[in-house]
Amino acid sequence: MKLATRIALSVTVVVPLLVLAAGLLVLGLVSRDLHQQQDTRLQDRASAVLPDVKAMLTADLNGRPKAEQNQHRKVLGDVLDAGIRVRTTDGTVVLEGGPQPADPVRLPERTPDGPVTVRAKGHAWRVLTVPVAGPAPGTFWLFTPASAADPQVVAVRRRVLLVALLSAPVSGLLAYALAGRATASVRRLSRRAAALDPGAGAAAFATAPVNIAEVDELATAIGQLLARYEEQAARTAQALDTARSFSSAASHELRTPLMSIRTDLDVLAAHPDLSPAERAEIVRDLQSDHARLLDLLTALRMLARGDLVEVSAFASLDLSELVDTVCGETGRRHPTVRIEAELPPELRVFGWDAGVAILLANLLGNAVVHGHLPDEPARIAVRLRAEGGHAVLTVDDAGPGIPPGEREAVFRRFHHRPGSPGSGLGLTLVAQQVALHQGTISIGTPPDAAGTRVEVRLPLSAADAPTLRLPRRRDWISRGD
């Protein structure tokens, strides 16, 4: 059912009900006003006939029948269409005329708050009791039928019903016309959405405001939905590219160690009579290739995680604590390495906990492997400080250093220095995490010694800083340089 039809049907039902409700209210008010007018007329007539009733009771007390009859006529003339009953203090009714309830009905002795309703034989009467003081005391009652206002109330009721009946079709037609006009912009928006090419994206759905709040809000919501769909589609495509790249890189880089392992296994299978020394050498080769495979797979997995991480994984981190933890773990794994750390008590950055740990572990791991001269233990100096809104981390080693022409190449995927036992992905992981955290990285020489200095700058965490925006395209696992 169309929205305009729903609105028209709803109005067709609701408007007559509202008219009836309002009519009932008006009917009650009219009925109350009519009764108040009746009561006012009774009170006015009571005031008008009171002197004549006094005179009539006085004439009756003094035995003057002619004067009493004259007063009878005056009283009946004054009450007009109302009924009246006059009684002396001894209970004798001296006057009874006009419409009034039949005996035996109990009349109120007093009505201090105005006329009251008395019922007799299925009829209702408004009764006003008026005490008469003076030399000839007594009481008189004025009567008027309570149903005297019924014809006017019935007329009002009929008009209310007529208006309610007429309002149903009229309001329904008007509501249908107005609703159809009001929903025209919604129908146009629906047609545009139905004809939209999913590949066109949110930009193709941009539309000028129509100055109808609900329609503009709906158009904005559809645009935002398309934008989120477009972003999610891009992330899905990137995830697929990452998965393909992971598979391609793994198959390419694992071929050599797997072939070496296969060769060693074939040798062991074909020559069961090898000497213990030769067998031990082959086992060492197998262990080395296994470790290389494990390192390579771990590094590829970390690169894939970095390419797919979301902003929700980022939070405020204490970089000093993380650096101290990674230095301690590196020292425990390599007892012969000398690591000196100079850290502030606290230095906070907005980052990915696991990603920053990967960055630090690979920086120190690279310094452990390459940061020493032959037959000398590695000596590593780690320093962290705040400078110009950035956390500056430097890792110095005492190795042979990196020539200036090769410093950019070390961040390339699978770049190996001669004789390097690593996977060629350690510094690639470092560069990836620096980029994700909107930082910078550079390679130089320690100012007071030979060797290599790696300097990483990461923005400090700030409450008023804008939300971190990750690079739109992250393809560290698939890039070839």
JOWOVEN-V756544 format. One record per residue. N is the residue number from 0. SS is DSSP state (hx for helix, st for strand, lp for the rest). OMEGA is omega in degrees with one decimal (none if undefined). NEAR is the number of other C-alpha atoms within 8 Angstrom. Layout:
n={N | N}
ss={SS | SS}
omega={OMEGA | OMEGA}
near={NEAR | NEAR}
//
This chain:
n={0 | 1 | 2 | 3 | 4 | 5 | 6 | 7 | 8 | 9 | 10 | 11 | 12 | 13 | 14 | 15 | 16 | 17 | 18 | 19 | 20 | 21 | 22 | 23 | 24 | 25 | 26 | 27 | 28 | 29 | 30 | 31 | 32 | 33 | 34 | 35 | 36 | 37 | 38 | 39 | 40 | 41 | 42 | 43 | 44 | 45 | 46 | 47 | 48 | 49 | 50 | 51 | 52 | 53 | 54 | 55 | 56 | 57 | 58 | 59 | 60 | 61 | 62 | 63 | 64 | 65 | 66 | 67 | 68 | 69 | 70 | 71 | 72 | 73 | 74 | 75 | 76 | 77 | 78 | 79 | 80 | 81 | 82 | 83 | 84 | 85 | 86 | 87 | 88 | 89 | 90 | 91 | 92 | 93 | 94 | 95 | 96 | 97 | 98 | 99 | 100 | 101 | 102 | 103 | 104 | 105 | 106 | 107 | 108 | 109 | 110 | 111 | 112 | 113 | 114 | 115 | 116 | 117 | 118 | 119 | 120 | 121 | 122 | 123 | 124 | 125 | 126 | 127 | 128 | 129 | 130 | 131 | 132 | 133 | 134 | 135 | 136 | 137 | 138 | 139 | 140 | 141 | 142 | 143 | 144 | 145 | 146 | 147 | 148 | 149 | 150 | 151 | 152 | 153 | 154 | 155 | 156 | 157 | 158 | 159 | 160 | 161 | 162 | 163 | 164 | 165 | 166 | 167 | 168 | 169 | 170 | 171 | 172 | 173 | 174 | 175 | 176 | 177 | 178 | 179 | 180 | 181 | 182 | 183 | 184 | 185 | 186 | 187 | 188 | 189 | 190 | 191 | 192 | 193 | 194 | 195 | 196 | 197 | 198 | 199 | 200 | 201 | 202 | 203 | 204 | 205 | 206 | 207 | 208 | 209 | 210 | 211 | 212 | 213 | 214 | 215 | 216 | 217 | 218 | 219 | 220 | 221 | 222 | 223 | 224 | 225 | 226 | 227 | 228 | 229 | 230 | 231 | 232 | 233 | 234 | 235 | 236 | 237 | 238 | 239 | 240 | 241 | 242 | 243 | 244 | 245 | 246 | 247 | 248 | 249 | 250 | 251 | 252 | 253 | 254 | 255 | 256 | 257 | 258 | 259 | 260 | 261 | 262 | 263 | 264 | 265 | 266 | 267 | 268 | 269 | 270 | 271 | 272 | 273 | 274 | 275 | 276 | 277 | 278 | 279 | 280 | 281 | 282 | 283 | 284 | 285 | 286 | 287 | 288 | 289 | 290 | 291 | 292 | 293 | 294 | 295 | 296 | 297 | 298 | 299 | 300 | 301 | 302 | 303 | 304 | 305 | 306 | 307 | 308 | 309 | 310 | 311 | 312 | 313 | 314 | 315 | 316 | 317 | 318 | 319 | 320 | 321 | 322 | 323 | 324 | 325 | 326 | 327 | 328 | 329 | 330 | 331 | 332 | 333 | 334 | 335 | 336 | 337 | 338 | 339 | 340 | 341 | 342 | 343 | 344 | 345 | 346 | 347 | 348 | 349 | 350 | 351 | 352 | 353 | 354 | 355 | 356 | 357 | 358 | 359 | 360 | 361 | 362 | 363 | 364 | 365 | 366 | 367 | 368 | 369 | 370 | 371 | 372 | 373 | 374 | 375 | 376 | 377 | 378 | 379 | 380 | 381 | 382 | 383 | 384 | 385 | 386 | 387 | 388 | 389 | 390 | 391 | 392 | 393 | 394 | 395 | 396 | 397 | 398 | 399 | 400 | 401 | 402 | 403 | 404 | 405 | 406 | 407 | 408 | 409 | 410 | 411 | 412 | 413 | 414 | 415 | 416 | 417 | 418 | 419 | 420 | 421 | 422 | 423 | 424 | 425 | 426 | 427 | 428 | 429 | 430 | 431 | 432 | 433 | 434 | 435 | 436 | 437 | 438 | 439 | 440 | 441 | 442 | 443 | 444 | 445 | 446 | 447 | 448 | 449 | 450 | 451 | 452 | 453 | 454 | 455 | 456 | 457 | 458 | 459 | 460 | 461 | 462 | 463 | 464 | 465 | 466 | 467 | 468 | 469 | 470 | 471 | 472 | 473 | 474 | 475 | 476 | 477 | 478 | 479 | 480}
ss={lp | lp | hx | hx | hx | hx | hx | hx | hx | hx | hx | hx | hx | hx | hx | hx | hx | hx | hx | hx | hx | hx | hx | hx | hx | hx | hx | hx | hx | hx | hx | hx | hx | hx | hx | hx | hx | hx | hx | hx | hx | hx | hx | hx | hx | hx | hx | hx | hx | hx | hx | hx | hx | hx | hx | hx | hx | hx | hx | hx | hx | hx | lp | lp | hx | hx | hx | hx | hx | hx | hx | hx | hx | hx | hx | hx | hx | hx | hx | lp | lp | lp | st | st | st | st | st | st | lp | lp | lp | lp | st | st | st | st | st | lp | lp | lp | lp | lp | lp | lp | lp | lp | lp | lp | lp | lp | lp | lp | lp | lp | lp | st | st | st | st | st | lp | lp | st | st | st | st | st | st | st | st | st | st | lp | lp | lp | lp | lp | st | st | st | st | st | st | st | st | hx | hx | hx | hx | hx | hx | hx | hx | hx | hx | hx | hx | hx | hx | hx | hx | hx | hx | hx | hx | hx | hx | hx | hx | hx | hx | hx | hx | hx | hx | hx | hx | hx | hx | hx | hx | hx | lp | hx | hx | hx | hx | hx | hx | hx | hx | hx | hx | hx | lp | lp | lp | hx | hx | hx | lp | hx | hx | hx | hx | lp | lp | lp | lp | lp | lp | lp | hx | hx | hx | hx | hx | hx | hx | hx | hx | hx | hx | hx | hx | hx | hx | hx | hx | hx | hx | hx | hx | hx | hx | hx | hx | hx | hx | hx | hx | hx | hx | hx | hx | hx | hx | hx | hx | hx | hx | hx | hx | hx | hx | hx | hx | hx | hx | hx | hx | hx | hx | hx | hx | hx | hx | hx | hx | hx | lp | lp | lp | lp | lp | hx | hx | hx | hx | hx | hx | hx | hx | hx | hx | hx | hx | hx | hx | hx | hx | hx | hx | hx | hx | hx | hx | hx | hx | hx | hx | hx | hx | hx | hx | hx | hx | hx | lp | lp | hx | hx | hx | st | st | st | st | st | hx | hx | hx | hx | hx | hx | hx | hx | hx | hx | hx | hx | hx | hx | hx | lp | lp | lp | lp | st | st | st | st | st | lp | lp | lp | lp | lp | st | st | st | st | st | hx | hx | hx | hx | hx | hx | hx | hx | hx | hx | hx | hx | hx | hx | hx | hx | hx | hx | lp | lp | lp | lp | lp | lp | lp | lp | st | st | st | st | st | st | st | st | st | lp | lp | st | st | st | st | st | st | st | st | lp | lp | lp | lp | lp | lp | hx | hx | hx | lp | lp | hx | hx | hx | lp | lp | lp | lp | lp | lp | lp | lp | lp | lp | lp | lp | lp | lp | hx | hx | hx | hx | hx | hx | hx | hx | hx | hx | hx | lp | lp | lp | st | st | st | st | st | lp | lp | lp | lp | lp | lp | lp | st | st | st | st | st | st | st | st | st | lp | lp | lp | lp | lp | lp | lp | lp | lp | lp | lp | lp | lp | lp | lp | lp | lp | lp | lp | lp | lp}
omega={179.8 | 178.0 | 179.4 | 178.1 | 177.8 | -179.5 | -178.8 | 178.6 | 179.3 | 179.7 | 179.5 | 179.5 | -171.5 | -174.9 | 176.5 | 177.6 | 177.4 | 178.2 | 178.7 | 179.2 | 178.3 | 178.7 | 177.1 | 177.6 | 179.7 | 179.9 | 177.3 | 179.5 | 179.3 | -180.0 | 178.9 | -179.5 | 179.6 | 177.2 | 177.2 | 177.6 | 176.7 | -178.5 | 179.7 | 179.0 | 178.1 | -178.9 | 178.1 | -179.1 | 176.6 | 179.3 | -177.4 | -174.4 | -176.2 | 179.3 | -179.3 | 178.3 | 177.2 | -179.6 | -179.6 | 179.2 | 178.5 | 178.9 | 179.0 | -179.9 | -176.5 | 177.7 | 179.7 | -173.6 | 179.9 | 178.0 | -179.5 | 179.5 | 176.9 | 179.7 | 175.1 | -177.0 | 179.5 | -178.6 | -179.2 | 176.3 | -178.1 | -176.5 | 177.4 | -175.2 | 178.5 | 175.2 | -178.5 | 175.4 | -177.7 | -177.7 | 176.7 | -177.1 | 179.8 | 175.9 | -178.9 | 177.8 | -177.3 | 179.5 | 177.5 | -177.4 | 179.7 | -179.8 | 179.8 | -179.0 | -179.3 | 173.7 | -8.0 | 174.4 | -177.9 | 179.7 | -179.7 | 178.5 | 179.9 | 173.0 | -174.8 | -177.5 | 179.9 | -177.0 | 177.1 | -179.5 | 176.4 | -179.1 | 179.4 | 176.9 | 175.8 | 178.8 | 178.7 | -177.7 | 170.4 | -173.1 | 175.1 | 178.7 | -178.7 | 175.4 | 179.9 | 178.0 | 177.7 | -178.6 | 178.7 | -175.4 | 178.8 | -179.0 | 170.6 | -179.4 | 173.3 | -177.0 | 168.1 | -179.2 | 177.8 | -179.4 | -178.9 | -179.4 | -175.3 | -180.0 | 178.4 | 178.5 | 177.9 | 179.0 | 178.4 | -179.3 | 179.9 | 180.0 | 178.2 | 178.6 | 179.7 | 178.7 | 179.1 | -179.9 | 179.7 | -176.4 | -177.2 | -179.3 | -177.8 | -179.7 | 178.0 | 179.9 | 179.1 | -179.6 | 179.6 | -180.0 | -179.1 | 179.4 | 177.2 | 177.9 | -178.4 | -177.5 | 179.7 | 179.8 | 176.7 | 178.5 | 177.4 | 178.5 | 178.4 | 178.6 | 178.2 | 179.7 | -179.4 | -178.5 | -175.1 | 173.7 | -177.7 | -179.4 | -177.3 | 177.6 | -175.2 | -177.3 | -178.7 | -178.1 | -178.5 | -177.0 | 178.8 | 178.6 | 177.8 | 177.9 | 169.5 | -168.8 | -176.7 | -178.9 | 178.2 | 177.6 | 178.4 | 178.5 | 178.1 | 179.7 | 178.2 | 177.5 | 178.0 | 177.5 | 178.4 | 179.0 | 177.9 | 177.6 | 179.9 | 179.4 | 179.9 | 177.3 | 176.9 | 178.8 | 177.7 | 177.7 | 179.0 | 178.3 | 177.1 | 177.0 | 179.1 | 179.5 | 178.4 | -179.9 | 178.0 | -179.7 | -179.2 | -179.0 | -179.0 | -178.9 | -179.2 | -174.1 | -178.9 | -176.3 | -176.1 | 179.5 | 178.3 | 176.7 | 177.8 | 178.0 | 179.4 | 179.3 | 180.0 | 178.6 | 177.2 | 178.5 | 179.2 | -179.5 | -176.6 | -176.0 | 178.4 | -178.1 | 179.5 | 177.5 | 178.9 | -178.7 | 179.1 | 178.6 | 179.5 | 179.0 | 179.4 | 178.4 | 177.9 | 176.9 | 178.3 | 178.9 | 179.5 | 178.8 | 177.8 | 178.8 | 179.6 | 177.2 | -178.7 | 178.8 | -178.3 | 179.8 | 178.9 | -179.5 | 178.3 | 178.5 | 178.9 | 177.0 | 179.3 | 177.5 | 179.2 | 179.4 | -174.6 | -176.3 | 179.1 | -178.2 | -178.2 | 179.4 | -176.2 | 179.1 | 177.6 | -176.4 | 172.2 | -176.6 | 178.5 | -179.3 | 179.9 | 179.0 | 179.7 | 179.6 | -178.7 | 176.4 | 179.0 | 178.7 | 178.7 | 178.4 | 178.7 | 179.9 | -178.1 | -174.1 | -177.2 | -177.6 | 176.9 | -179.3 | 175.7 | -177.4 | 176.2 | -170.3 | 173.0 | -179.9 | -179.5 | 176.8 | -170.7 | 175.2 | 176.0 | -172.8 | 177.4 | -173.6 | -178.0 | -179.4 | 178.3 | 177.0 | 176.5 | 179.6 | -176.4 | -178.7 | -179.6 | 175.2 | -179.2 | 178.0 | 177.4 | 178.3 | 178.5 | -176.1 | -171.4 | -171.8 | 177.8 | 175.1 | -179.1 | 177.2 | 176.2 | 177.3 | 179.3 | 175.6 | -173.3 | 176.6 | -178.8 | -179.9 | -179.8 | 179.8 | 174.9 | -178.8 | 173.8 | 178.5 | 179.6 | 168.1 | -177.0 | 179.4 | 176.1 | 175.7 | -179.2 | 173.4 | -177.5 | -178.6 | -177.2 | 179.8 | 180.0 | 178.9 | -178.1 | -178.1 | -177.9 | -172.5 | 176.4 | -175.0 | -175.4 | 179.3 | -179.5 | -179.8 | 177.7 | 174.8 | -178.5 | 168.4 | -178.2 | 178.3 | -178.5 | 179.2 | -173.2 | -178.2 | -175.3 | -178.4 | -175.4 | -179.2 | 172.8 | 176.0 | 178.9 | -179.6 | 178.6 | -178.4 | 176.5 | 179.0 | 179.2 | -177.7 | 176.7 | 178.9 | 177.1 | 178.3 | 178.7 | 179.6 | 178.5 | -179.1 | 176.2 | -174.1 | -173.7 | -179.6 | 174.9 | 179.9 | -176.0 | 171.9 | 173.1 | -178.5 | 179.6 | 177.2 | 178.3 | 179.2 | 176.0 | 178.2 | 179.8 | -177.1 | -177.2 | -180.0 | 177.6 | -179.9 | 179.8 | 176.7 | 179.6 | 176.4 | -176.6 | 178.5 | 178.6 | -175.1 | -178.8 | -177.5 | -176.4 | -177.3 | -178.0 | 179.0 | none}
near={4 | 5 | 8 | 12 | 9 | 9 | 11 | 15 | 9 | 8 | 12 | 13 | 9 | 8 | 12 | 12 | 9 | 8 | 12 | 11 | 8 | 8 | 10 | 8 | 8 | 8 | 11 | 8 | 8 | 9 | 10 | 8 | 8 | 9 | 10 | 8 | 8 | 9 | 11 | 8 | 8 | 14 | 10 | 8 | 10 | 11 | 8 | 8 | 11 | 9 | 8 | 10 | 12 | 13 | 10 | 13 | 13 | 10 | 12 | 10 | 8 | 6 | 6 | 9 | 8 | 6 | 9 | 13 | 9 | 8 | 12 | 10 | 8 | 9 | 11 | 11 | 7 | 9 | 12 | 6 | 7 | 11 | 14 | 16 | 12 | 13 | 13 | 13 | 8 | 5 | 6 | 7 | 9 | 8 | 9 | 9 | 9 | 9 | 11 | 11 | 9 | 6 | 4 | 4 | 7 | 4 | 5 | 6 | 5 | 7 | 11 | 4 | 4 | 8 | 11 | 8 | 9 | 9 | 9 | 9 | 4 | 5 | 8 | 11 | 14 | 13 | 12 | 13 | 13 | 10 | 9 | 12 | 8 | 6 | 5 | 11 | 12 | 12 | 12 | 12 | 12 | 13 | 14 | 15 | 11 | 10 | 7 | 7 | 10 | 7 | 7 | 7 | 11 | 8 | 8 | 9 | 10 | 8 | 8 | 11 | 9 | 8 | 9 | 13 | 9 | 8 | 12 | 13 | 9 | 8 | 12 | 12 | 9 | 9 | 12 | 12 | 9 | 8 | 12 | 9 | 7 | 7 | 10 | 8 | 9 | 8 | 8 | 8 | 9 | 8 | 8 | 9 | 8 | 6 | 6 | 9 | 6 | 5 | 4 | 8 | 11 | 11 | 6 | 7 | 10 | 7 | 5 | 4 | 6 | 7 | 5 | 7 | 6 | 6 | 10 | 11 | 8 | 8 | 10 | 8 | 8 | 8 | 11 | 9 | 8 | 10 | 10 | 8 | 8 | 10 | 8 | 8 | 8 | 8 | 9 | 8 | 8 | 11 | 10 | 8 | 9 | 13 | 9 | 8 | 10 | 13 | 8 | 8 | 10 | 10 | 8 | 7 | 8 | 9 | 8 | 7 | 12 | 9 | 8 | 9 | 11 | 8 | 8 | 11 | 8 | 8 | 8 | 11 | 7 | 6 | 7 | 6 | 4 | 8 | 6 | 6 | 6 | 8 | 10 | 8 | 8 | 10 | 8 | 8 | 10 | 10 | 8 | 8 | 12 | 9 | 8 | 12 | 10 | 8 | 10 | 10 | 9 | 8 | 12 | 12 | 9 | 10 | 12 | 13 | 8 | 11 | 12 | 9 | 7 | 7 | 8 | 5 | 7 | 10 | 9 | 9 | 9 | 10 | 10 | 13 | 8 | 10 | 9 | 10 | 8 | 11 | 11 | 8 | 8 | 11 | 12 | 7 | 6 | 7 | 7 | 7 | 11 | 10 | 10 | 7 | 9 | 8 | 9 | 8 | 5 | 8 | 12 | 11 | 13 | 12 | 11 | 9 | 9 | 6 | 10 | 11 | 10 | 12 | 12 | 11 | 10 | 12 | 12 | 11 | 9 | 11 | 13 | 12 | 8 | 8 | 17 | 14 | 10 | 4 | 4 | 6 | 9 | 16 | 12 | 15 | 12 | 12 | 10 | 12 | 10 | 9 | 7 | 4 | 7 | 10 | 14 | 12 | 11 | 12 | 14 | 14 | 14 | 15 | 12 | 11 | 10 | 9 | 6 | 6 | 5 | 8 | 10 | 7 | 8 | 10 | 12 | 12 | 12 | 7 | 10 | 10 | 5 | 4 | 5 | 6 | 5 | 9 | 11 | 10 | 15 | 12 | 13 | 13 | 14 | 13 | 10 | 11 | 13 | 14 | 10 | 10 | 11 | 9 | 11 | 9 | 10 | 7 | 9 | 10 | 11 | 10 | 4 | 4 | 7 | 10 | 14 | 16 | 12 | 11 | 12 | 12 | 11 | 13 | 12 | 11 | 9 | 5 | 4 | 4 | 6 | 4 | 4 | 5 | 5 | 9 | 7 | 4 | 5 | 8 | 9 | 11 | 13 | 10 | 7 | 5 | 6}
//
